[in-house]
Amino acid sequence: MAKPFLLVDTNVIVAAVAEDHEHHAPSLDLFAEDPPYTLAVAAHCYAEAFTTLTRRGDHAPFHWPPGEAWAALESVAAATRLAGLSPAQTLEAVRDFAAAGHIGARVYDHLIAHAAQKAGAKVLVTWNVGHFRNAIEGLEIRTPTMVLAE
């Protein structure tokens, strides 16, 4: 029987690699050796995670050097499959987001949900469950804690 296929949100990646993140332990546990599921990451999540880890300023929690951030993201990439949308699918998803009257940075969550659907993931794993509620019909939204409890 095939392993369940899960797509991981950016915030889970950041929590998994940043030891001082409040959700570090359960996020890191998702990436355990030989898990009972297959993990994937939407391609643009690596850009989002890199931005979060390397951002500077008073409200930036991590301030990692670029090389350290990239090395951490490479370790995630080694343990996951890469998922993504074609350029045409990306444009279509943004168009649908705009047509629904949505605005702002939540478009990135919309793209993650569409990447999960296109990749065939049945579960999207995130710490921001509310951001994805009703995102894609048939796509289950779970936290890492929920996945690990199964």
HELIX and SHEET records of a PDB file:
HELIX    1   1 THR A   10  VAL A   17  1                                   8    
HELIX    2   2 HIS A   24  LEU A   30  1                                   7    
HELIX    3   3 ALA A   43  THR A   54  1                                  12    
HELIX    4   4 PRO A   66  ALA A   78  1                                  13    
HELIX    5   5 PRO A   87  ALA A   99  1                                  13    
HELIX    6   6 ARG A  106  ALA A  119  1                                  14    
HELIX    7   7 VAL A  129  PHE A  132  1                                   4    
HELIX    8   8 PRO A  144  ALA A  149  1                                   6    
SHEET    1   A 5 ARG A  81  ALA A  83  0                                        
SHEET    2   A 5 THR A  38  ALA A  42  1                                        
SHEET    3   A 5 PHE A   5  VAL A   8  1                                        
SHEET    4   A 5 VAL A 123  VAL A 125  1                                        
SHEET    5   A 5 GLU A 140  ARG A 142  1                                        
END                                                                             
